[in-house]
């Protein structure tokens, strides 16, 4: 089997994985980003999640900086939207979302356009991108991850690395390495890009827009189906098909040729719209009582994307698995539970934790140490300098 070596290997090219890879490469690490799809951005793009949620606390204070802010500013490059004027966007611009109308640092984006922007950022940073490549196995020496086995059109390939980052959304690499994973129920939340004349929750133009459960896609059904544990292949399949059923129901009423011309689906989500798949059993698991707390090993802060609320501080330990070494988590699969998971599963926070994981992984590779041995003070200093210059 062919073997290649990198300083940092990142699994999953969602927002968190892209942020991790970009940040590691900017630190001088030879970095590879591995993605099973041929689209970048993960749930944010393949899942048609078109809102870059706030970088602020809801009281007018920005709390997330660095690569996450850079991504927000650039996610509008290929689409009809603008960064809000009060946060540096053009006068009279169109952010496209209610959060921006409330004065929050947020905007909408074209899912396909954001994917193209992420590719440009990866290219600019010198990241090696492996698309259509699936991680199928993880090798360890004692408790430390040493290699990934991936499969693509070239066959099986071993990727060794100084340090690894799991940004798969479900902590799949950590799970393959034998790490404990926490699960959560998921609501069925179908989305579709469609052509239609009726008003919409979100639109690109008067006719082209996204339809979701928030604005009637699921009809008058007050009870939203729940997948209590989507850890099996069959459960994921059933979850996706439930969503498709609601979407089909919307268009089944179009019987005439004229009705079909006015209202039809354009694009479905290309991945399961599971918000909370799996989180690592981290050295520190963020729970609801940690809201408003401060941590000495903080690697970034976040507000609550839903409402103005106390700030969440993010300990480095939440990125470090308890029972597997030489791998960090980023994005939706860091150590969180319950409502803390709701806060940390979204785009801006995923990018913030991805940046921290990427910088930490580059430092570990350079110093030939594992994440559990990293000097957090040096990491904090490096992150502060990176975010100041972003």
C-alpha positions, 0 to 999 in steps of 0.5 A: 500500500502506498504511503505519504506523509504530512505534518498535519492531516485533517479529516472532513472539509466542512467549515471546521476542517477547512479552517483547521487546514488553512490555519495549519498551512499558514503556520508552515505545516505541510497539510492535507485535507481529506473529504469524501464528497466533491463539494467543500463546506460540509453541512453549510453547503451540502446541507443547504445551510445558507446563513453564516450565523453571528460572530457577536453576542447579540449586544453589539459586541464581536466575540469571534475573530480570525479565520471565522471572520475572514470566512464570513467576509468572503462567503458573499464573493459568489452570491447576491448577499453582502456583509452588514453595513454596520460591520464593514459591508457596503452602504445599503447592502443586502445581508439577506437574513433576519439576524443582520436586520437585528444588528448582528454580525451575520449574513446569508450566502449561496451554498455553492458560492461559499464552497468555491470561496473555501476552495480559493482559500485552501488554494491560497494557503497551499493545502493539499486537497484530496476529494472523493477520498474516504477514511476507512481505518485509523492506526495507532501506536499504543494510544496515539494515532499514527496513520489514516488509511484512505480509499479513492480511485487510486486504491488504498493509501496510508497517510501518516502525519505528525498530528491529526484533526477530526473535523468529520462532524461525527467524530468518525476518525476518533471513533475508528481509533477507539475513542468514546463518542456521545450521541444526541437525537436529531430533528428531521429538518428537510431543506430544498432549493426550489423555483416558486412564486410564493413568499419564502423564508429565504430567497436568492431572487423572487423565484429562486429560494430555499424552503425549509421546515421553518416556513411551511415545508413540513405543512401544518405538522406540529410534531416534528419527527425525531431520529433518537440515535442516528449512529447506524446506516439504516437510521441515517437512511430512514432520516434522509428519506423522511425528509424527502417525503415532506419535500415530495408532499410539497410538489405532489399537489402540482398536477398541471403542467402550469403548476409544475413550471411555477413550483419545482425542486432545483437541488436537494441536500447532498448529505444527511442534515444531522446537526448533532451526530457525535461529540468526543469524550473530551478532557473537558466536556462543555455543559449547560452550567459552563455558560458564562464561565472562564477557562484558563486554557481558552482558545476562543469565545462564542455567543449564542447564535439564537439570542443575546446571552452570556458568552461561552468560553472554549477550553482547549481541553474540549478539543482533546479526546480523553482516551485517544492521543495525537488527534484533535477534534474541531467543529460539531464534534468537540466535547459538548453536550445538551444545550452547549452542543446547540451553541457550538454546532454552528458555522462561526463557532465551528470555524473558530474551533477549527482554527484553534485545532489547526494551529495546535496541530501544526505546533504539535507536529513541529515540536514532535509532541502530542496535543495532550503535551502542548503548552497551551499558553504558547497556543493562546499567544499564537492564536492571539497573533493570528487573529490580530493580523487576520 
